[in-house]
Amino acid sequence: MEPESARAGIDQLMVIRLRDTRLKAAPVLVLGAQCDGMRTMAEVSATAQAYQTAAEFFPNMGHNMMLEPGWQAVAERINGWLTGRRL
């Protein structure tokens, strides 16, 4: 934790609504964790919908998916998406 961590935490509490008209048609991968204590599945799904894609959720994972057991599945999904491989 650094001094700016408190500010970052406060900033994350604010809900920001995306305006569909301001979004560009760029591919976006939206991932979520089913046991996330900071973001609800509805919030993650709404973000995906705003970008006209579907959210993908990883079971039995919390907010810090890359620090959770099974993080390799998340990393593989991101890598597959970036390289164009279908997993």
Secondary structure, DSSP 8 states (H G I E B T S, - for coil): --TTHHHHHHHHHS-----GGG-------EEEETT-SSS-HHHHHHHHHHTTS-EEEETT--S-GGGSTTHHHHHHHHHHHHHT---
